[in-house]
Amino acid sequence: MLLDHARMLILGLGVSGEAAAVLGASRNAPVTVTDTRSRDDLAPALARPAPLPISYHLGSPPPGLDGFTLLVRSPGVPCDLPVLVEAHRRGVPVWSEIEFGAILCPHPITAVTGTNSKSTTTALIGELMRAADHTAYVAGNIGYPLTAAFTGMPTDGDADAVAVVEVSAGQLEDCHAFKPHIAVLTNVRPEHMDRYTWDEYVAAKSKIVRNHTPADITVANFDDEWCRQIAERSPGRTVFFSALGPLPDDTDGVFVDGSDAVAHHDDARIVLWAREELRVPGALPNLLAMAAAGLADGIAAAVIRDVAVAYTGREHVIEHVATVAAVDYVNDSKATNPWSIAARPGQFRRPARGADHRR
């Protein structure tokens, strides 16, 4: 999409809004950023994109729509804001920052959503892509906006590049043309019920596969009823993963069989790793999701195995802290709801001595 004739209104000068404004202005679109916070409160953000011709409307409600042809909403901006309601009434496009970045992204996108395990799964897929000699741009809800990733993303000349993007329900709300080549669904549990009804929340998550074609791939958690339902409605090819046992015989995917992680892929059965080889068994569902996405993308089983058995966890996510009186202490402070801290006995085994827990 060319932005030469677009006049953009960016709602929210957070990390995502700032990145979207910089990208739009760098593509020669007239950009205005609006935020109810004052200029003093936003001084650090205002200082960064100084070389670009960006206008600001700060410290008050958003301006009227006259003159604007595209609105980009940051995830924290409520959907029922009057300017957004009026934009929908007038037919003025409203995009999320993810939608804006994806439309301009020159490389295939692997996107990960779910209630829990999004960031770990996204980071693992990024590691896997790099291990398979791809240039991987890891972005999105993981803390680095997709539009910011364009700073170092060549528009051509790298046929092996891929964007690996974590997307939240808030980012998916205003996605319309978003179509990741591979969509990964980790799980769907009640969350943000102060913002959504349950049906609205599931519908937002479902948008990740809405535009799939038979050439695209949905990777879904077979152990989660709602992931299965979303996957069954996807027009793309479906691959499942399961941490609870074998998949049905006619189902492609990755699963646990006894103590082994096994893939059923292209009518072949492939043993990927043994459970005792994992340094962080609590990350098993994430590793299975990574493996399913990798196999669907044509990555060799040996590369997948190497990444899985080398994984030592992320800081604050099932991170071994100490062993005192034969008791393991684990930092899992990233867990923010009951479903994210639920674990079956024996899932965690501390890494080998000297391992880097923050890889």
PyMOL commands that set and color helices and strands:
alter all, ss='L'
color gray80, all
select helices_A, chain A and resi 15-26+43-47+82-90+97-104+118-131+146-152+169-172+198-206+225-232+275-277+281-296+301-310+338-341
alter helices_A, ss='H'
color red, helices_A
select strands_A, chain A and resi 8-11+31-35+54-58+70-73+94-96+109-113+135-140+161-166+182-185+217-221+237-242+253-257+260-265+268-274+319-324+327-331
alter strands_A, ss='S'
color yellow, strands_A
deselect
rebuild
show_as cartoon
